[in-house]
Amino acid sequence: MTADRALDRVSRAGRNAQLAGLGSKVGARWGVHKARSVFAGADRQQELDREFELKTTEDVVKRLGNMKGAFMKLGQMASYLDQGMPEHMRKTLSVLQQDAPPMSHDLVESMLVQELGAGSDTLFAEFDREPIAAASIGQVHRALTHNGLPVAVKVQYPGVDKAIANDLSNAEPILRLMRRTFKGLDPEPLVEELTARLVEEVNYELEADNQRLFGSYYAGHPFITVPAVVDELSTRRVLTTELADGVRFDEVVGWSAEERNLTAETLYRFTFGSMYRLRAFNGDPHPGNYIFNPGGRVTFLDFGLVKHFTPDAIDDFMRLIKAMVIDGDMATYRSEAIRQNLLTEAAVAVSDADIYEYFSHFYEFVLRDGPYTTTPEYASQTVRQIFAFGDASEGIAQYTNMPPNYAVVQRINLGLLAVFGELCATANWRRIAEELWPFVDGAPSTPMAKRIAAEWGDGPPRDER
């Protein structure tokens, strides 16, 4: 059955009706399946896997259409945002970060033939039938090219691009869900931004372009690696890149404090160095998109959800940082926040002290010039503070708003701080930030920074688009 015919059989109304329970049911079922597999023999494990895999396009669309698209993305976000989330919910949702029900090898082969004109036996010297990871709209297989290069082959779920288009053509169910979950948030700007990025994410050609941009910028960097794209084995729905070697985040959490801090420093430098210098950032900052090695070396994966900022947008961010962190000038901070639509005009009545009390939380780790440890509690409080935006209660929150550019920035903050909270990451973030802020351009402040300066310098010129 073709993807189009399968989609025709699953109406948007029917999909929306299943919205509330679909992700949790499938995620929970897959979690049970994984648990059963732990205690099964090799033959039984294969039987269980075959029992659960998605064998047809119709399976993908009917069972995972919402989950693999817009709602899997929301599930991924929810699974790492708030350390205060009930543990059983976090464990179920965390399945969505790296594991999801696989599609059958026959279905993978059909996508390879459709996109690249041949099956895996012809295209590759070796191709692992079992997926090594599941992305939000596809799954990843390990392979070896005919010239001996180990690669990761991401194959998009058939029909998921149209499934996402159908889901997002009516955003009201997503808005209702977010309004119920986060009472104070006006979700429309966030959903608009997420919608735009999700529409881009189903096009692997755009993802390949983004990955090349980041790979070119960070070429030669001693701590940051971006796998190269294998152009001749990549299309709109298949993306082949060099295979990354290392460990996943759950192992890093058990490393020494020194190693965890080095890891966090690299994540911070990539996050804000990309944003302020390259004016682009991977808007999907969750642990499943990182591969780690000791000494602070991190490989960054999945560039499907990239936000490109204009020079004016970066200047706007810098004005707020300078007013809050460098100058302590709350009058300027207020006027800038109103101009940028973070605050409504009515916020002119709010005192400087109230402005500082509310917004300084988001700058806390760079306000002080000294070591600062990011705790799970700080990360959780940041989530609660952000999602109080637009709250009709008394206080400054009633005057707040979240314009589209800041919706993406908050995703960066939420994802990064949640990871830092898990790592209990400690550093002088103020000094590191001053190295990256264009209006300060501070000197190297850590051994890592000095090595970067020696081996990589300031990197290529900033993107001028």
C-alpha positions as CSV (number, residue, x, y, z in Angstrom):
1,M,0.0,0.0,0.0
2,T,1.4,3.4,-0.9
3,A,1.9,6.2,1.6
4,D,-0.8,8.3,0.0
5,R,-3.4,5.5,0.1
6,A,-2.5,4.8,3.8
7,L,-2.9,8.5,4.6
8,D,-6.2,8.6,2.9
9,R,-7.4,5.8,5.2
10,V,-6.4,7.7,8.3
11,S,-8.4,10.9,8.4
12,R,-7.1,14.0,10.2
13,A,-10.2,14.0,12.4
14,G,-9.5,10.4,13.5
15,R,-5.9,11.2,14.2
16,N,-6.8,14.2,16.3
17,A,-9.2,12.1,18.2
18,Q,-6.4,9.7,19.2
19,L,-4.1,12.5,20.0
20,A,-4.2,12.5,23.8
21,G,-3.3,8.9,24.3
22,L,-1.3,7.8,21.2
23,G,2.2,8.8,22.2
24,S,1.9,7.5,25.7
25,K,0.3,4.2,24.6
26,V,2.9,3.5,22.0
27,G,5.7,4.7,24.1
28,A,4.6,2.6,27.1
29,R,4.0,-0.5,24.9
30,W,7.5,-0.1,23.5
31,G,8.9,0.3,27.0
32,V,7.2,-3.0,28.1
33,H,8.5,-4.7,25.0
34,K,12.1,-3.6,25.7
35,A,11.8,-4.8,29.3
36,R,10.5,-8.2,28.2
37,S,13.4,-8.4,25.7
38,V,15.9,-8.1,28.5
39,F,14.8,-11.4,30.0
40,A,14.4,-13.2,26.8
41,G,16.8,-15.5,25.0
42,A,18.3,-14.5,21.6
43,D,15.6,-16.3,19.6
44,R,12.8,-15.0,21.7
45,Q,14.2,-11.4,21.4
46,Q,14.1,-11.7,17.6
47,E,10.6,-13.0,17.8
48,L,9.5,-10.1,20.1
49,D,11.2,-7.6,17.8
50,R,9.5,-8.9,14.7
51,E,6.2,-8.9,16.6
52,F,6.5,-5.2,17.4
53,E,8.1,-3.8,14.2
54,L,6.2,-1.7,11.7
55,K,5.8,-3.7,8.5
56,T,3.9,-1.4,6.2
57,T,3.4,2.2,5.5
58,E,-0.1,2.0,6.9
59,D,1.5,0.8,10.2
60,V,3.7,3.8,10.3
61,V,0.9,6.3,9.6
62,K,-1.8,4.7,11.8
63,R,0.3,3.8,14.8
64,L,3.0,6.4,14.7
65,G,1.8,9.2,12.5
66,N,1.3,11.6,15.3
67,M,4.0,10.2,17.6
68,K,6.7,10.2,15.0
69,G,5.9,13.7,13.9
70,A,4.7,16.7,16.0
71,F,3.8,14.7,19.1
72,M,6.9,12.7,19.3
73,K,8.8,16.0,19.2
74,L,6.7,17.3,22.1
75,G,7.3,14.0,23.9
76,Q,11.0,14.3,23.5
77,M,10.9,17.9,24.8
78,A,8.8,16.9,27.8
79,S,11.0,13.9,28.7
80,Y,14.1,16.1,29.5
81,L,12.6,19.5,30.3
82,D,11.6,19.2,33.9
83,Q,13.4,17.3,36.5
84,G,10.4,17.7,38.7
85,M,8.2,15.6,36.4
86,P,6.8,12.4,38.0
87,E,9.4,9.7,37.5
88,H,7.1,7.2,35.8
89,M,6.2,9.9,33.2
90,R,9.8,10.8,32.6
91,K,10.8,7.1,32.1
92,T,8.0,6.5,29.7
93,L,8.7,9.7,27.7
94,S,12.4,9.1,27.8
95,V,11.8,6.2,25.5
96,L,11.2,8.8,22.8
97,Q,14.7,10.3,23.1
98,Q,16.5,7.4,21.5
99,D,14.3,4.3,21.2
100,A,11.0,3.9,19.3
101,P,9.4,1.0,17.5
102,P,11.4,0.0,14.4
103,M,10.1,-0.5,10.9
104,S,10.7,-3.8,9.2
105,H,13.8,-4.3,7.0
106,D,11.5,-4.8,4.0
107,L,10.1,-1.3,4.6
108,V,13.6,0.1,4.9
109,E,14.6,-1.5,1.7
110,S,11.6,-0.1,-0.1
111,M,12.5,3.4,1.0
112,L,16.1,2.9,-0.2
113,V,15.0,1.7,-3.6
114,Q,12.5,4.6,-3.9
115,E,15.0,7.2,-2.9
116,L,18.4,5.9,-4.2
117,G,17.3,3.4,-6.9
118,A,18.7,0.3,-5.3
119,G,18.6,-1.8,-2.1
120,S,21.2,-2.0,0.7
121,D,23.0,-4.9,-0.9
122,T,23.9,-2.8,-3.9
123,L,24.4,0.6,-2.2
124,F,26.6,-0.6,0.6
125,A,29.3,-3.2,1.3
126,E,27.6,-3.9,4.6
127,F,24.2,-2.8,6.0
128,D,23.0,-3.6,9.6
129,R,19.4,-4.7,9.4
130,E,18.8,-3.7,13.0
131,P,18.5,0.1,13.6
132,I,20.9,1.6,16.0
133,A,18.7,4.6,16.8
134,A,15.3,6.1,16.1
135,A,15.0,9.8,15.2
136,S,11.7,11.6,15.4
137,I,10.8,11.0,11.8
138,G,13.1,8.2,10.8
139,Q,15.4,5.4,12.0
140,V,19.2,5.0,11.7
141,H,21.2,2.0,10.5
142,R,24.9,1.3,10.6
143,A,26.5,0.6,7.3
144,L,29.8,0.4,5.5
145,T,30.4,2.0,2.1
146,H,32.1,0.3,-0.8
147,N,35.2,2.4,-0.1
148,G,35.3,1.3,3.5
149,L,33.8,4.3,5.3
150,P,31.6,3.5,8.3
151,V,28.3,5.5,8.0
152,A,25.0,6.1,9.7
153,V,22.0,5.9,7.3
154,K,18.9,7.7,8.4
155,V,15.8,6.4,6.6
156,Q,12.6,8.4,6.9
157,Y,9.4,6.7,7.9
158,P,7.3,6.4,4.7
159,G,4.4,8.8,4.6
160,V,5.5,10.6,7.8
161,D,6.1,13.9,5.8
162,K,2.4,13.9,4.8
163,A,1.3,12.8,8.2
164,I,3.1,15.8,9.8
165,A,1.6,18.1,7.2
166,N,-1.8,16.8,8.1
167,D,-1.2,17.2,11.8
168,L,0.1,20.7,11.5
169,S,-2.6,21.9,9.1
170,N,-4.8,22.1,12.2
171,A,-2.7,23.3,15.1
172,E,-5.7,23.6,17.5
173,P,-5.2,20.2,19.1
174,I,-1.6,21.0,19.9
175,L,-2.6,24.4,21.3
176,R,-5.2,22.8,23.5
177,L,-2.8,20.3,24.8
178,M,-0.2,22.9,25.6
179,R,-2.7,25.2,27.2
180,R,-3.8,22.4,29.5
181,T,-0.2,21.4,30.3
182,F,1.2,24.9,30.8
183,K,-1.6,27.0,32.1
184,G,0.2,30.4,31.9
185,L,1.6,30.0,28.4
186,D,0.2,31.6,25.2
187,P,1.4,28.7,23.0
188,E,0.7,30.2,19.6
189,P,4.2,31.7,18.9
190,L,5.9,28.6,20.1
191,V,3.6,26.3,18.0
192,E,4.1,28.6,14.9
193,E,7.9,28.3,15.3
194,L,7.8,24.6,16.0
195,T,5.5,24.1,13.0
196,A,8.0,25.9,10.7
197,R,10.9,23.9,12.0
198,L,9.0,20.6,11.8
199,V,8.0,21.3,8.2
200,E,11.7,21.8,7.4
201,E,12.8,18.7,9.4
202,V,11.1,16.2,7.0
203,N,13.3,17.4,4.2
204,Y,16.7,15.7,4.6
205,E,18.2,17.8,1.9
206,L,17.8,20.8,4.1
207,E,19.2,18.9,7.0
208,A,22.2,17.9,4.9
209,D,22.7,21.6,4.0
210,N,22.6,22.5,7.7
211,Q,25.0,19.8,8.7
212,R,27.5,20.9,6.0
213,L,27.2,24.5,7.4
214,F,28.0,23.4,10.9
215,G,30.6,20.9,9.8
216,S,32.4,23.5,7.7
217,Y,32.4,26.0,10.5
218,Y,33.7,23.6,13.2
219,A,36.2,21.9,10.9
220,G,39.5,21.4,12.8
221,H,37.9,22.1,16.2
222,P,39.6,20.0,18.9
223,F,36.4,19.3,20.9
224,I,33.4,19.6,18.6
225,T,32.8,17.2,15.8
226,V,30.0,17.2,13.1
227,P,29.9,14.1,10.9
228,A,30.3,14.7,7.2
229,V,27.4,14.1,4.8
230,V,27.9,11.4,2.2
231,D,26.3,13.3,-0.7
232,E,25.9,10.4,-3.2
233,L,24.0,8.4,-0.6
234,S,21.7,11.1,0.5
235,T,18.3,12.4,-0.8
236,R,15.2,14.2,0.5
237,R,14.2,11.1,2.6
238,V,17.6,9.3,3.2
239,L,20.5,10.9,4.9
240,T,23.9,9.2,5.1
241,T,26.7,10.6,7.2
242,E,29.9,9.5,8.7
243,L,29.4,7.2,11.7
244,A,30.1,8.7,15.1
245,D,31.9,6.8,17.8
246,G,31.4,7.3,21.5
247,V,28.9,6.8,24.3
248,R,25.4,8.0,25.1
249,F,24.4,10.5,27.8
250,D,23.3,8.0,30.4
251,E,26.9,6.8,30.6
252,V,28.3,10.3,30.9
253,V,26.2,11.0,34.0
254,G,28.3,8.4,35.8
255,W,31.7,10.0,34.8
256,S,33.9,11.9,37.2
257,A,33.0,15.5,38.0
258,E,36.0,16.7,35.9
259,E,34.8,14.8,32.9
260,R,31.2,16.0,33.3
261,N,32.4,19.6,33.5
262,L,34.5,19.3,30.4
263,T,31.5,17.8,28.6
264,A,29.2,20.6,29.8
265,E,31.8,23.2,28.7
266,T,31.8,21.8,25.2
267,L,28.0,21.8,25.0
268,Y,27.9,25.4,26.2
269,R,30.5,26.5,23.6
270,F,28.7,24.7,20.8
271,T,25.3,26.1,21.9
272,F,26.2,29.7,22.2
273,G,29.2,29.8,20.0
274,S,26.9,28.6,17.1
275,M,24.2,31.1,18.1
276,Y,26.3,34.2,18.5
277,R,29.0,33.5,15.9
278,L,27.5,31.4,13.3
279,R,24.0,32.8,13.9
280,A,22.5,29.4,13.6
281,F,21.5,26.8,16.1
282,N,20.2,23.2,16.2
283,G,16.9,23.9,17.8
284,D,16.6,20.3,19.1
285,P,19.0,20.2,22.0
286,H,18.4,16.9,23.8
287,P,20.8,14.2,25.0
288,G,19.9,11.8,22.1
289,N,21.6,14.2,19.7
290,Y,25.0,14.0,21.3
291,I,27.7,11.3,21.2
292,F,30.4,11.7,24.0
293,N,34.0,10.9,24.4
294,P,36.3,11.6,27.4
295,G,38.2,14.9,27.6
296,G,35.2,17.0,26.6
297,R,34.9,15.7,23.0
298,V,31.4,15.7,21.7
299,T,29.9,14.8,18.3
300,F,26.7,16.6,17.4
301,L,24.0,14.8,15.5
302,D,20.6,15.6,13.8
303,F,20.5,19.1,12.2
304,G,17.0,18.8,10.9
305,L,15.6,21.5,13.3
306,V,18.0,24.4,12.8
307,K,17.0,28.0,13.4
308,H,18.9,30.7,11.5
309,F,19.0,34.1,13.2
310,T,19.3,37.4,11.5
311,P,22.1,39.8,12.6
312,D,19.3,42.1,14.1
313,A,18.0,39.2,16.2
314,I,21.4,38.5,17.6
315,D,21.8,42.2,18.4
316,D,18.5,42.1,20.2
317,F,19.7,39.2,22.4
318,M,23.0,41.1,23.1
319,R,21.2,44.3,24.2
320,L,19.2,42.4,26.8
321,I,22.3,40.6,28.0
322,K,24.3,43.8,28.3
323,A,21.5,45.6,30.2
324,M,21.0,42.8,32.7
325,V,24.4,41.2,33.1
326,I,27.0,43.9,32.4
327,D,25.2,47.2,33.2
328,G,22.5,46.2,35.7
329,D,20.3,48.7,33.9
330,M,16.7,47.6,34.4
331,A,15.2,50.7,32.7
332,T,17.0,49.8,29.5
333,Y,16.2,46.1,30.0
334,R,12.5,47.0,30.3
335,S,12.4,49.3,27.3
336,E,14.3,46.7,25.2
337,A,11.9,43.9,26.4
338,I,8.9,46.0,25.4
339,R,10.4,46.9,22.0
340,Q,11.1,43.2,21.4
341,N,7.6,42.2,22.6
342,L,8.9,40.2,25.5
343,L,6.8,42.6,27.7
344,T,3.6,44.4,26.8
345,E,3.4,48.2,26.9
346,A,1.7,48.0,30.2
347,A,4.9,46.8,31.8
348,V,6.0,50.5,32.0
349,A,4.3,50.4,35.4
350,V,6.5,47.5,36.7
351,S,9.3,48.5,39.1
352,D,12.9,47.9,38.3
353,A,13.2,45.6,41.2
354,D,10.3,43.4,39.9
355,I,11.9,43.4,36.5
356,Y,15.2,42.2,38.0
357,E,13.6,39.7,40.3
358,Y,11.7,37.9,37.5
359,F,14.2,38.0,34.6
360,S,17.5,37.7,36.5
361,H,16.7,34.0,37.1
362,F,17.4,33.3,33.4
363,Y,20.9,34.9,33.6
364,E,21.8,33.6,37.1
365,F,24.6,31.3,35.9
366,V,26.4,34.2,34.1
367,L,25.6,37.0,36.6
368,R,28.5,36.1,38.9
369,D,32.1,36.0,38.0
370,G,33.0,32.7,39.7
371,P,32.2,28.9,39.7
372,Y,28.6,28.1,39.4
373,T,26.9,24.7,39.6
374,T,23.8,24.1,37.6
375,T,21.5,21.9,39.7
376,P,18.4,19.9,38.7
377,E,16.4,22.3,40.9
378,Y,17.6,25.3,39.0
379,A,16.7,23.6,35.7
380,S,13.2,22.8,37.0
381,Q,12.7,26.3,38.3
382,T,13.6,27.7,34.9
383,V,11.0,25.5,33.3
384,R,8.3,26.8,35.7
385,Q,9.5,30.4,35.2
386,I,9.3,30.2,31.4
387,F,5.9,28.5,31.4
388,A,4.5,31.2,33.6
389,F,4.7,33.5,30.6
390,G,1.3,35.1,30.0
391,D,-0.1,34.0,33.3
392,A,-3.1,36.1,34.3
393,S,-2.1,36.2,38.0
394,E,-0.8,39.2,39.7
395,G,2.8,40.2,39.2
396,I,5.1,40.8,36.3
397,A,4.1,37.5,34.6
398,Q,0.8,39.0,33.4
399,Y,2.8,41.4,31.2
400,T,5.0,38.8,29.6
401,N,5.0,37.3,26.1
402,M,7.1,34.9,24.1
403,P,7.8,36.1,20.5
404,P,8.9,33.5,18.0
405,N,12.7,34.1,18.2
406,Y,12.6,33.7,21.9
407,A,10.5,30.5,21.7
408,V,13.5,28.9,20.0
409,V,16.0,30.5,22.5
410,Q,14.0,29.1,25.4
411,R,14.1,25.6,23.8
412,I,17.9,26.1,23.8
413,N,17.9,27.2,27.4
414,L,15.5,24.4,28.5
415,G,17.4,21.6,26.8
416,L,20.8,22.8,27.8
417,L,20.0,23.5,31.4
418,A,18.2,20.2,31.8
419,V,21.4,18.4,30.6
420,F,23.5,20.6,32.9
421,G,21.3,19.8,35.8
422,E,21.8,16.1,35.2
423,L,25.5,16.6,35.1
424,C,25.6,19.0,38.0
425,A,27.9,21.0,35.7
426,T,30.3,23.5,37.3
427,A,32.3,26.2,35.6
428,N,32.8,30.0,35.5
429,W,30.1,30.4,32.9
430,R,30.4,34.2,33.0
431,R,34.0,34.0,31.7
432,I,33.1,31.5,29.1
433,A,30.1,33.5,28.0
434,E,32.3,36.7,27.7
435,E,34.5,34.7,25.2
436,L,31.5,34.1,23.1
437,W,29.5,37.3,23.4
438,P,30.5,39.4,20.3
439,F,30.3,42.7,22.2
440,V,32.9,41.4,24.8
441,D,35.0,39.0,22.8
442,G,36.9,38.0,26.0
443,A,40.2,36.2,26.2
444,P,40.4,32.4,26.7
445,S,39.4,31.6,30.3
446,T,39.9,27.9,30.6
447,P,42.4,25.2,29.5
448,M,39.8,24.1,26.9
449,A,39.6,27.7,25.5
450,K,43.3,28.0,25.3
451,R,43.6,24.8,23.3
452,I,40.7,25.9,21.0
453,A,42.6,29.2,20.4
454,A,45.8,27.4,19.6
455,E,44.3,24.8,17.3
456,W,41.2,26.4,15.9
457,G,41.5,30.1,16.6
458,D,38.2,32.0,16.4
459,G,36.9,29.7,13.7
460,P,35.8,30.9,10.2
461,P,34.3,34.3,9.6
462,R,30.7,34.7,10.9
463,D,27.9,33.7,8.5
464,E,26.9,36.9,6.6
465,R,23.5,35.7,5.3
